[in-house]
Amino acid sequence: MNNRLRILQLIYSFDIEGSGGGVARFASELSHTLDRELFEVSIGGLWDTGKETEREHMHELNSVGITTFTGATWDEKNPYLALWKSYLGLKAAINRSKIDIVHSHSEFSDIVSMMLKFYPGAPKFIRTLHNGYPIEWRKRYFRRIILSYILYPLLFNKEVGVAQHVVMNMNRRWLSKILNHNAILIHNAINITKFSKTKHLSDKSKLDMGIPNDAFIIGSIGRLRIEKGYDTLLEAAAKVIQQTNQSIKFILVGMGELDETLKLQAKRLNISDHVIFTGPRTDIEFLLSGMDLFISSSYWEGFSTAVLEAMAAGVPILATDIPGNRELIEPGINGWLVDPHNPEALTQEIINHIIIPEETKLKIIEQEQKVAHKYSIDAVAKQYQTLYQSFFIKK
């Protein structure tokens, strides 16, 4: 047991339902699944954002032998100072624990990882890029040039992309080509068992949201941010409600900086009574059980765990035709694709799916669940285990 490799998963925060998002959930699931005979695993959050749910997630991880800690308290008024304090806190934690590999999962943990590189006895460093946008730091040109194009290929021992298009974009960087520093593909994954046990709710009133028991429920899960395309979804929702007589409810699960903006949009479109903003929730499997259609309206994605979760739960998927979703969905076989930024097309697809024959729906569900099983956290954990061990195999 003393020869176990010590792995530190580095994330933004333990606020999985908020700022941490799907990336924090993935790091948590990966840590749970790694072989404890081979690895001693801990998770470090850059910041403590002060939410009770963070304490709960950390307590749950600690209770199963996964050590958790945060580098510093988040200070919105002094973000650069907060970053420096996080670096100091994490450096001290790494020194105490004698970490062998630091595995970073977010933009800012990537920065802290590079800072940690420059002290004696530093461990190996890996970064996984989860974001599916064609370029990193899309609003920060100089950061993109310095970090993504120069420092990342130079300083990280290995880079991982969660989807084929992510890896291709990383390998196009000129310094990656010069150094032969090729990123590798390891997909995002989910706990299949957790979601495949989901049973569809025929009585929607059991969701306890004031929804009629015979309502058709359309849902989406994700942070309320621009890339999720919820503005387009709400535009389509208004048109669907106008054009159908059936009782329809839209459920948006998550939180983010566009929370108030989207609620105001729903009010302006006069559909507030038809759209439920749940805020952050920990019972995602239960909410999926009440959905008749899952929509991913994203403008870009890496490799959507929300879509994978809905697939595993047996909810029909309608997603935007973007690279990350194309790797998962074969239209008409295990789901459907629709053009992004197109509320008219989305409206028509939603209406089509409200009246889709039950036999067709069941065939789609059967195929999508087969796809979801290909991306189990167990299989992906084995890939990461091989990667971790490769740094210490004598050649």
Steps between C-alpha positions, in 0.01 A plus 500: 500500500795733564597479133174652381528799269363816661263676259359850557197594291495881478166675436353848518279432803285235667189698406390227258153647454646844425850620408654152514251355254533176309879518514498476880249216481724316254809544720301370796374193311849431365647518851236258628580252223882492493645179642579564868759221497700700246415863575455727798264770377425850624304790351600863538270790425660831415243685705244466772200701377316469830206280403359230725483254210878523472534381861264213421693386194832521683362306797367226271839466328692502827270228638613257229870574541546775240676794664362840406621853561485850351783737429336822619174686545361652182516880496295644214639851554862383489516204260876519436575507871264206545690313228832567673365387837362185338842426355663536841239281667523227239879509499501438875251214461708336226814523710323337794352219293798437269281491191629307196258634236287814487208463260340834413142531371434875455652813348605654829624175651715473186660834592560393860646170376758686292589717797549186709734362235779734607608365835740217590349155499191603304279209386389413149225719355206403278219719375167390355327748273123464544390813310385441144542855369739505201749720688585529868474833682277619216455849653862532617724520193832548678425228755418268213830570323716476813320216677334277242748537217828523694498408869259207498695297241827591671412437864241224519631146481184392321180662370168321458195597295152367581384476138655446161450860386658629823812287442522612137490867602771445762725318256471782246701734725832579332711429809325166552607403150859616552535319832301196386289566809183322393186512712321171555132417492326382816128568490289641780301233679226445756396256770279284280352302789379815672293614202399173335290415807274795426131408454284729290233688695161468335345728764686831466337645809747290701772747402341733756520806275131564450509319166185320376538123501443478124733783395766451231828601664796632306816539704858615483783488752802728508645823623306806388772638278514628144641181348197296611273681252211542742399826334427303182319233700271756663421658161404155374302426817281805441422387145428142610258617765321721247470222243388208718202432723670245723611577855874564468759592761865590447740428786844666507725350766806695610629843589733756347559860407206507256246396763321834524543576129327176400220548751439848359499353148237243603292780650534711185390202289203450735597140576603529867213269598635232267872520592638379832845612605592249770835649595775258608377149584672189630224258392571504127399134451156570650444808282599304189239239590227759443624623161341393172763675288847625586634795304861608471484838328872571538697711255815306588588207724800285577332166562173554685457298817146638529411335167667177613302504825172551315590217261576264787173600669302416185383852411478571123763756396466798267836678478666765291709390203844590640823294508469364855143384448579342163735256671210378712189527283413332172184682385193283491685207660580605857376859507455803277706803402387853417686809382624725783390865520179406317184535712271428204666165425505413870130586527407265218714217638343533845148491354594191298623328813190574702301282261767239424365141504577306817657217301750740339581655837574161657737406216687827545526448877636148454774621266598806705539290814740275309703808406507628858645171624804555277593800712490354848726654762648153561639479146630857501661457844704210359625726223611762751661232718710391202597861434597566862713186519674574168700780663668258738566202274869459433574498129 
